[in-house]
């Protein structure tokens, strides 16, 4: 489906803002690859690009790959921007640069949808998902692309059904330069965890695409050159369990048809461990990773944050169950909860050792607008407006003590010996449970062999020779080489190197303690 607007065709420049350095974007892995420069293609702007009327011209720039050029601004008649809270400074900067060319700038996406007041400089604010507000914006620009006299706020009241979404314009993105491909199957989550803004933004009744849409999108990603891992960016892959079960047979058949070249990953609640029928189908569809928001191993804390579904199965038992189907667990962890005490960091480190989860994104609690947490802390007078802090929460424990505990947890959890030991466990106990597939002919090409050799060369030189943890690396690497597991060697080292490098910066205070923090680590980009 595309917008059907009668009016003058326009030239639209879609610009995605650069991310601030983050635990979850893996930028320290990129120098070890064969040219990866960014994490995932942005779904929102590529979807809007595909939705615009067919006679409109569109250019797309991801500033994680390169900066927008003067020539691109001069070509455009209007600029579209989208992003998350952590990209707020960069979004303001794009707006400022576009205004130097007197271009109207429209902003959409999760950050502006939650906090329109954050963005006074933009000409158009698109609040909400694809829908009638999108059509209004297109209609306005078709009549007159010049800047309005005052800011216009357009709010979606009637959303486009996801079954009518067009295939995102993946062809506009250089997908080979991304670490992962991205695809969206559903929107919304039935749970209402206190700290999460998903239900407030997208609803508790997940909306879904048809299996046929997903297969068509996967085919398009492959046509555009994506041959590695594709990440389902859904808020909760099993938010609608019946729909997930309906989709999985289609994914299995697609994998059989295409030779299992692509691996899949997703986000899901930990109670997926109680659904062996889903896990078995996911294994057959070649899912290799599930991100689970474990948040904390403390049952009292889980109950307080309204995440009792994490206790439907003992956490460690749930992790082991997922591992038994060949899927590695990636986990989100939160520190700074009201239930935390002086021993929280040590308890968390014990959990890390017991769970053997290699990658845990350990964040300080941050209150997001449109969440029950925000509302509660606002009532209690515990929201802090200080962009110099790592969190906007007035913790019950002293702030400096909480930050010191976070730094300690990051420093210890990501010591090289500990990280590689956890990856070794996965190599020995999780990865062998995956489907045993012969190497597809598509992967036996000189280009693919060359790619692998480049990554091995980079890893051996930058980690094995120049790295200060090279002895730990070589102990792991030689074990993988003896087993003929170069794929495991490459994959584990790419991620481990980022974790070790980022955690060192974090434990020394050089990184934010929350992926959602807007603490100024770079030159501030103020609103105009």
VMD Tcl script that draws the C-alpha trace (Angstrom):
set ca {
  {0.00 0.00 0.00}
  {1.22 3.50 -0.87}
  {-0.23 6.91 -0.11}
  {-2.66 8.00 -2.79}
  {-2.34 11.78 -2.84}
  {-3.29 14.04 -5.73}
  {-0.82 16.87 -5.86}
  {2.66 17.88 -6.89}
  {5.34 15.21 -6.60}
  {8.11 16.15 -4.18}
  {11.75 15.30 -3.46}
  {12.08 13.97 0.08}
  {15.36 13.45 1.90}
  {15.08 10.91 4.74}
  {17.89 11.25 7.28}
  {18.47 8.84 10.17}
  {20.50 10.32 13.04}
  {23.77 8.93 14.31}
  {23.65 6.96 17.55}
  {25.57 8.07 20.59}
  {28.10 5.38 21.52}
  {26.09 2.60 23.12}
  {26.41 -0.85 24.63}
  {23.85 -2.18 22.17}
  {25.15 -0.88 18.84}
  {28.41 -2.90 18.84}
  {30.52 -0.20 17.23}
  {33.75 -1.63 18.65}
  {33.10 -4.78 16.60}
  {33.04 -3.00 13.26}
  {36.84 -2.63 12.77}
  {37.11 -6.43 13.00}
  {34.65 -6.99 10.14}
  {34.91 -6.64 6.38}
  {33.25 -3.22 6.23}
  {30.30 -3.18 8.65}
  {29.65 0.41 9.72}
  {26.30 0.36 11.54}
  {24.01 -1.90 13.54}
  {20.64 -2.29 11.74}
  {18.77 -0.48 8.95}
  {16.10 1.79 10.50}
  {12.63 0.40 9.90}
  {10.67 3.63 10.34}
  {12.23 5.83 7.67}
  {12.48 2.96 5.20}
  {8.78 2.22 5.75}
  {7.84 5.88 5.20}
  {10.04 5.94 2.09}
  {8.08 2.99 0.67}
  {4.73 4.54 1.65}
  {5.25 7.86 -0.15}
  {3.37 8.29 -3.46}
  {5.08 6.37 -6.28}
  {5.92 9.52 -8.26}
  {7.73 11.15 -5.32}
  {11.53 10.93 -5.32}
  {13.24 9.74 -2.14}
  {16.82 9.70 -0.95}
  {17.89 8.02 2.28}
  {20.95 8.77 4.40}
  {21.92 6.92 7.56}
  {24.36 9.19 9.39}
  {25.75 6.17 11.20}
  {27.35 5.42 7.82}
  {28.09 8.94 6.57}
  {27.02 12.55 6.93}
  {24.40 14.11 4.71}
  {26.02 16.17 1.97}
  {25.36 19.73 0.91}
  {24.28 18.44 -2.49}
  {21.63 16.21 -0.88}
  {20.17 19.10 1.10}
  {20.16 21.25 -2.05}
  {18.36 18.47 -3.97}
  {15.59 18.06 -1.37}
  {12.32 19.93 -1.02}
  {11.68 18.60 2.52}
  {13.49 16.47 5.08}
  {12.11 13.58 7.14}
  {13.82 12.51 10.38}
  {13.05 9.75 12.90}
  {14.75 8.49 16.04}
  {14.79 7.56 19.71}
  {15.45 9.59 22.85}
  {19.16 8.76 22.81}
  {19.41 10.40 19.37}
  {17.79 13.66 20.50}
  {20.91 15.81 20.09}
  {21.62 14.39 16.65}
  {18.02 14.94 15.51}
  {18.26 18.60 16.56}
  {21.50 18.87 14.61}
  {19.92 17.48 11.42}
  {17.07 19.97 11.82}
  {19.53 22.86 12.23}
  {21.50 21.86 9.12}
  {18.32 21.45 7.03}
  {17.09 24.87 8.12}
  {20.32 26.39 6.79}
  {18.92 25.43 3.39}
  {15.45 26.73 4.37}
  {13.98 23.23 4.17}
  {10.89 22.11 6.08}
  {11.79 19.29 8.47}
  {9.29 16.66 9.68}
  {10.07 14.48 12.70}
  {8.44 11.12 13.49}
  {9.27 8.03 15.49}
  {9.19 6.87 19.11}
  {10.89 9.85 20.76}
  {8.66 12.58 19.36}
  {5.59 10.37 19.80}
  {6.34 10.16 23.53}
  {7.65 13.70 24.03}
  {6.59 16.21 21.34}
  {7.71 19.07 23.59}
  {11.33 17.92 23.24}
  {11.41 19.20 19.65}
  {10.32 22.85 19.34}
  {12.51 23.57 16.28}
  {11.00 21.07 13.86}
  {8.42 22.32 11.37}
  {6.21 19.22 11.48}
  {5.82 16.72 14.31}
  {4.36 13.34 13.35}
  {3.03 11.81 16.58}
  {2.09 8.13 16.45}
  {2.35 5.36 13.90}
  {1.77 5.24 10.14}
  {-1.77 6.45 9.48}
  {-3.95 9.48 8.85}
  {-1.30 11.86 10.22}
  {1.11 10.54 7.59}
  {-1.42 11.20 4.84}
  {-2.02 14.72 6.19}
  {1.71 15.44 6.13}
  {2.07 14.18 2.57}
  {-0.96 16.21 1.49}
  {0.39 19.41 3.05}
  {3.78 18.99 1.42}
  {2.23 18.17 -1.97}
  {0.53 21.58 -1.84}
  {3.43 23.56 -0.41}
  {6.81 22.21 0.72}
  {7.98 25.49 2.25}
  {8.39 25.94 6.00}
  {5.17 26.80 7.87}
  {4.99 29.98 9.93}
  {4.69 27.92 13.14}
  {5.15 24.31 14.13}
  {2.43 21.89 12.96}
  {1.66 18.83 15.08}
  {-0.06 15.92 13.33}
  {-1.31 13.06 15.50}
  {-2.32 9.65 14.16}
  {-5.84 8.68 15.15}
  {-6.51 6.08 12.44}
  {-3.52 3.74 11.97}
  {-2.82 1.88 8.74}
  {-3.36 -1.84 9.43}
  {-0.03 -3.65 9.50}
  {-1.41 -6.06 6.92}
  {-1.40 -3.10 4.52}
  {2.15 -1.91 5.26}
  {4.39 -1.77 2.18}
  {7.72 -3.56 2.15}
  {10.24 -1.11 3.66}
  {12.49 0.42 1.02}
  {15.48 -1.76 1.88}
  {16.90 -1.01 -1.55}
  {17.67 2.54 -0.37}
  {19.92 1.22 2.41}
  {23.34 -0.30 1.83}
  {22.40 -3.42 3.80}
  {25.83 -5.01 3.44}
  {27.25 -2.33 5.72}
  {24.95 -3.29 8.60}
  {25.75 -5.86 11.25}
  {22.17 -7.21 11.21}
  {19.18 -7.01 8.94}
  {15.93 -5.83 10.52}
  {12.31 -6.81 10.06}
  {9.11 -6.00 11.94}
  {6.36 -8.56 12.38}
  {4.25 -7.04 15.14}
  {3.72 -3.88 17.17}
  {2.71 -3.71 20.83}
  {3.00 -5.96 23.88}
  {0.30 -7.41 26.17}
  {2.34 -6.87 29.35}
  {2.63 -3.61 31.25}
  {6.04 -3.64 32.91}
  {6.39 -0.49 34.99}
  {9.46 0.90 33.20}
  {8.41 0.14 29.59}
  {6.81 2.67 27.22}
  {5.75 0.18 24.55}
  {2.13 -0.32 25.76}
  {1.69 3.45 26.06}
  {3.02 4.10 22.56}
  {1.81 1.09 20.60}
  {-0.85 -0.63 22.67}
  {-1.24 -3.90 24.55}
  {-2.98 -5.80 21.77}
  {-0.20 -6.68 19.30}
  {-0.93 -5.82 15.70}
  {0.67 -8.14 13.18}
  {1.65 -8.54 9.55}
  {0.68 -11.60 7.57}
  {3.21 -14.42 7.08}
  {3.15 -13.65 3.37}
  {4.32 -10.09 4.07}
  {7.20 -11.34 6.21}
  {8.35 -13.81 3.56}
  {8.21 -11.06 0.92}
  {10.29 -8.78 3.15}
  {12.86 -11.50 3.78}
  {13.11 -12.11 0.04}
  {13.63 -8.38 -0.52}
  {16.37 -8.25 2.12}
  {18.16 -11.11 0.38}
  {17.78 -9.40 -2.99}
  {19.44 -6.35 -1.45}
  {22.40 -8.40 -0.24}
  {21.61 -9.39 3.35}
  {22.99 -12.89 3.96}
  {23.74 -12.95 7.69}
  {21.35 -12.55 10.61}
  {17.96 -10.84 10.44}
  {16.59 -9.43 13.68}
  {12.85 -9.29 14.38}
  {12.56 -5.90 16.04}
  {9.13 -6.66 17.52}
  {8.52 -5.54 21.07}
  {7.70 -9.16 21.93}
  {7.84 -11.90 19.28}
  {5.35 -13.99 21.29}
  {3.08 -11.09 22.25}
  {0.49 -12.99 20.22}
  {1.51 -16.63 20.65}
  {-1.02 -17.97 18.14}
  {0.21 -15.56 15.48}
  {3.82 -16.55 16.18}
  {2.91 -20.22 15.77}
  {1.14 -19.38 12.50}
  {4.24 -17.57 11.20}
  {6.89 -20.14 12.13}
  {5.95 -22.84 9.55}
  {6.26 -20.19 6.83}
  {9.72 -19.24 8.10}
  {10.74 -22.90 8.15}
  {9.61 -23.39 4.56}
  {11.39 -20.19 3.50}
  {14.61 -21.39 5.13}
  {14.34 -24.71 3.32}
  {13.73 -22.92 0.02}
  {16.66 -20.53 0.45}
  {19.12 -23.02 1.95}
  {19.27 -21.75 5.53}
  {21.64 -18.95 4.55}
  {20.03 -16.46 6.94}
  {19.91 -16.78 10.71}
  {17.13 -15.22 12.75}
  {16.98 -13.44 16.10}
  {14.22 -11.77 18.09}
  {13.06 -10.24 21.38}
  {10.66 -12.17 23.60}
  {9.58 -12.42 27.21}
  {11.31 -15.10 29.27}
  {8.08 -17.07 29.66}
  {8.77 -18.36 26.14}
  {10.73 -21.03 28.03}
  {7.38 -22.57 28.99}
  {6.44 -23.02 25.33}
  {8.48 -25.94 23.95}
  {6.20 -26.11 20.90}
  {7.25 -22.54 19.99}
  {10.93 -23.10 20.79}
  {11.07 -26.25 18.67}
  {9.59 -24.41 15.66}
  {11.98 -21.50 16.23}
  {14.88 -23.93 16.21}
  {13.62 -25.37 12.91}
  {13.35 -21.83 11.52}
  {17.00 -21.23 12.52}
  {16.52 -18.69 15.29}
  {19.87 -18.47 17.07}
  {19.39 -15.65 19.60}
  {16.57 -14.39 21.82}
  {16.81 -11.13 23.72}
  {14.95 -11.52 27.01}
  {14.33 -8.65 29.40}
  {15.30 -10.53 32.54}
  {15.83 -7.13 34.28}
  {16.82 -8.62 37.66}
  {17.19 -12.03 39.30}
  {15.40 -10.67 42.41}
  {11.78 -11.99 42.60}
  {10.69 -9.11 44.85}
  {11.98 -6.60 42.32}
  {10.23 -8.38 39.45}
  {6.95 -8.28 41.34}
  {7.41 -4.59 42.13}
  {7.96 -3.73 38.45}
  {4.90 -5.81 37.41}
  {7.02 -8.39 35.63}
  {5.65 -11.48 37.34}
  {5.62 -13.33 34.00}
  {9.40 -13.65 34.40}
  {8.71 -15.88 37.39}
  {6.46 -18.34 35.54}
  {9.59 -20.48 35.35}
  {12.75 -20.11 37.49}
  {15.01 -17.72 35.57}
  {18.05 -19.99 35.34}
  {15.82 -22.90 34.34}
  {14.27 -20.73 31.65}
  {17.66 -19.72 30.28}
  {18.78 -23.36 30.15}
  {15.55 -24.36 28.40}
  {16.11 -21.78 25.66}
  {19.77 -22.86 25.34}
  {18.65 -26.46 24.91}
  {17.03 -25.47 21.59}
  {20.29 -23.97 20.34}
  {19.34 -20.36 21.06}
  {21.66 -18.07 22.97}
  {20.00 -15.74 25.46}
  {20.86 -12.05 25.45}
  {19.54 -10.24 28.49}
  {18.56 -6.78 29.64}
  {19.43 -5.98 33.27}
  {18.41 -2.91 35.28}
  {20.19 -1.46 38.31}
  {18.91 1.34 40.52}
  {15.55 -0.26 41.34}
  {13.77 0.67 44.56}
  {14.35 -2.88 45.79}
  {18.13 -2.70 45.27}
  {20.40 -2.84 48.27}
  {24.14 -2.55 49.01}
  {24.71 -6.15 47.83}
  {22.81 -5.87 44.53}
  {25.90 -5.68 42.33}
  {27.41 -8.80 43.87}
  {24.12 -10.70 43.55}
  {23.94 -9.65 39.91}
  {27.49 -10.85 39.26}
  {26.62 -14.21 40.82}
  {23.67 -14.44 38.44}
  {25.91 -13.63 35.46}
  {28.25 -16.47 36.42}
  {25.42 -18.95 37.00}
  {23.44 -18.08 33.87}
  {26.50 -18.14 31.56}
  {24.80 -15.45 29.45}
  {27.62 -13.76 27.48}
  {25.84 -10.51 26.70}
  {23.82 -8.66 29.32}
  {22.99 -5.02 28.70}
  {23.32 -3.64 32.24}
  {21.62 -0.25 32.50}
  {20.78 2.16 35.28}
  {17.05 2.69 35.66}
  {15.76 5.55 33.52}
  {12.16 6.75 33.74}
  {10.64 7.13 30.28}
  {7.54 9.27 29.60}
  {4.31 7.35 29.02}
  {5.25 4.63 31.53}
  {3.74 3.73 34.90}
  {7.21 4.31 36.39}
  {7.26 7.90 35.17}
  {3.79 8.51 36.57}
  {4.70 7.02 39.96}
  {7.97 8.87 40.32}
  {6.31 12.11 39.24}
  {3.74 11.68 42.02}
  {6.54 10.95 44.48}
  {8.60 13.94 43.36}
  {11.48 11.68 42.34}
  {12.08 12.75 38.73}
  {15.35 14.65 38.35}
  {15.87 17.18 35.54}
  {19.65 17.19 35.31}
  {21.25 16.23 32.01}
  {24.57 15.81 33.77}
  {23.31 12.70 35.56}
  {23.26 9.15 34.22}
  {19.62 8.74 35.28}
  {16.60 10.95 35.79}
  {15.54 8.88 38.82}
  {16.08 9.94 42.43}
  {17.17 6.52 43.71}
  {16.39 5.35 47.22}
  {20.09 4.57 47.65}
  {22.59 7.44 47.28}
  {23.14 8.29 43.61}
  {26.93 8.01 43.73}
  {26.63 4.61 45.40}
  {24.30 3.30 42.66}
  {26.57 4.56 39.87}
  {29.63 3.05 41.61}
  {27.81 -0.30 41.87}
  {26.99 -0.16 38.16}
  {30.61 0.58 37.26}
  {31.75 -2.30 39.47}
  {29.29 -4.72 37.87}
  {30.33 -3.67 34.36}
  {34.03 -3.94 35.15}
  {33.82 -7.41 36.69}
  {31.19 -8.96 34.38}
  {33.19 -8.06 31.27}
  {36.68 -8.99 32.33}
  {38.10 -10.78 29.26}
  {38.50 -14.11 31.09}
  {34.87 -14.07 32.20}
  {33.44 -13.03 28.83}
  {35.31 -15.71 26.88}
  {34.48 -18.33 29.52}
  {30.78 -17.60 29.00}
  {31.18 -17.80 25.22}
  {33.07 -21.08 25.66}
  {30.10 -22.43 27.57}
  {27.80 -21.44 24.71}
  {30.09 -23.12 22.17}
  {30.07 -26.32 24.21}
  {26.47 -26.41 25.45}
  {24.20 -24.21 23.32}
  {25.45 -23.99 19.74}
  {25.66 -27.80 19.31}
  {21.86 -27.91 19.81}
  {21.26 -25.96 16.60}
  {20.21 -27.55 13.34}
  {23.09 -29.32 11.64}
  {23.03 -27.90 8.16}
  {25.48 -28.48 5.31}
  {27.18 -25.31 4.09}
  {24.91 -23.91 1.34}
  {26.41 -23.60 -2.14}
  {25.61 -19.89 -1.95}
  {28.16 -19.55 0.84}
  {30.90 -21.45 -1.02}
  {31.85 -18.49 -3.16}
  {35.19 -16.75 -3.38}
  {33.57 -13.50 -2.21}
  {32.30 -15.19 0.95}
  {35.62 -16.96 1.58}
  {37.44 -13.66 1.11}
  {35.09 -12.01 3.56}
  {35.84 -14.63 6.21}
  {39.59 -14.32 5.63}
  {39.42 -10.54 6.06}
  {37.65 -10.90 9.40}
  {40.11 -13.57 10.61}
  {43.02 -11.34 9.58}
  {41.53 -8.35 11.43}
  {40.79 -10.40 14.54}
  {44.21 -12.04 14.68}
  {46.01 -8.72 14.22}
  {43.88 -6.31 16.27}
  {43.02 -8.71 19.08}
  {45.56 -11.52 18.86}
  {48.62 -9.30 18.32}
  {47.78 -5.76 19.40}
  {45.14 -6.58 22.04}
  {46.08 -6.42 25.72}
  {43.98 -9.53 26.45}
  {45.55 -11.57 23.65}
  {46.47 -14.52 25.91}
  {42.81 -14.98 26.86}
  {41.81 -14.64 23.21}
  {44.33 -17.20 21.94}
  {43.28 -19.76 24.53}
  {39.71 -19.48 23.21}
  {40.73 -19.18 19.54}
  {43.01 -22.20 19.46}
  {40.23 -24.32 20.96}
  {37.83 -23.24 18.21}
  {40.47 -23.78 15.51}
  {41.17 -27.32 16.74}
  {37.45 -28.06 16.39}
  {37.28 -26.49 12.95}
  {34.87 -23.87 14.27}
  {36.03 -20.70 12.54}
  {32.47 -19.40 12.50}
  {32.28 -19.62 16.30}
  {35.70 -18.02 16.60}
  {34.69 -15.05 14.46}
  {31.19 -14.55 15.87}
  {32.15 -14.81 19.54}
  {35.23 -12.61 19.21}
  {33.39 -9.84 17.37}
  {30.90 -9.51 20.21}
  {33.38 -10.16 23.02}
  {35.71 -7.42 21.79}
  {32.91 -4.86 21.83}
  {31.74 -5.93 25.29}
  {35.22 -5.76 26.78}
  {36.07 -2.42 25.16}
  {32.77 -0.75 26.01}
  {32.71 -2.08 29.59}
  {36.18 -0.72 30.25}
  {35.04 2.72 29.18}
  {31.88 2.36 31.26}
  {33.63 1.27 34.43}
  {35.99 4.25 34.12}
  {33.05 6.65 33.77}
  {33.54 7.37 30.07}
  {30.18 5.93 28.98}
  {26.57 6.52 29.99}
  {25.08 4.14 32.54}
  {21.84 3.86 30.57}
  {21.05 3.35 26.89}
  {18.24 5.86 27.42}
  {20.28 8.52 29.18}
  {20.65 11.91 27.52}
  {23.65 12.78 29.66}
  {25.88 14.97 27.53}
  {28.92 12.94 26.45}
  {29.35 14.96 23.26}
  {29.04 18.60 22.33}
  {25.46 19.59 23.04}
  {23.23 20.35 20.06}
  {20.58 22.71 21.37}
  {17.18 23.32 19.87}
  {17.18 26.47 17.74}
}
mol new
graphics top color blue
foreach p $ca { graphics top sphere $p radius 0.5 }
foreach p [lrange $ca 0 end-1] q [lrange $ca 1 end] { graphics top cylinder $p $q radius 0.2 }
display resetview
